[in-house]
Amino acid sequence: MTEPRLYRIPEAMRLLALSRSEIYVQLRERRLRSVHQGRARLIPSTAIADYIALLEREEAERNEAA
């Protein structure tokens, strides 16, 4: 069975261990990307991977600065 390529907000919340409000903060700040299909807001699996990579880069930068 293949992984979904698009996730609804509750699924993205579970994958990223973030609250609904934090997901929307990240979307507003364009740190996490989404697409619309009709009225549904969906998070592409690539956007989740990119967001995780962003967090890792930010952590590495903080560690280098310390």
N, C-alpha and C positions, 0 to 999 in steps of 0.2 A: 504494500500500500504506500502511495506517495504522500508526502507532506503537502498541506494546502499552500498555495502560493499567495493567497489573500486571507487576512485574519480580521474578524470583527473586533471591535474595541475590547469586549470582555476576554477574548482569547489573547489579544496582545497584552492585556493587563496581567494575565497569568504567566505568559512567556517572559515578560520583562520584570515581573514582581513589582509592578507599579500600581498605584491607585488610579481610578478613572480620572480624577482631577489632574493628577500628575501627567497622565498620558496626554490630556488636552493642553496642558502647559507646554509640554515638549512639542506638540503639533503646532501650537501658536508661535513658539520660538523657532520653528522650522528645523528643529534638531531631529525630529521624527517626521517622516513623510507619510502621506496617505493619498488615497484615490477615492473617488465617489463612483458608485454604481447605483444609479437611481438616487434614492435618499440615503442609502447606506454609505457610511464612511468605512473604508477598508484599509488595512495596513499591509502593504506588500511584504513578503518574507525578506526581500532584499533590503527594505527599509529597516526592518528589525535588525538584520545583520549589520547594516551601516551604522545604526544607532549604537549597537554594542561596540563596534570598532571605534566610534567616536569617543565613547566612555573610556575605552582602553587607552586611546591616544592622550586624552586629557589626564588620565592617571599617570601615564608615563612622563608627561610634561611636568606634572606637579612633583613627581619623584626626582626628576632631573634638576628642578629649581631648588629643591630642598638641600 
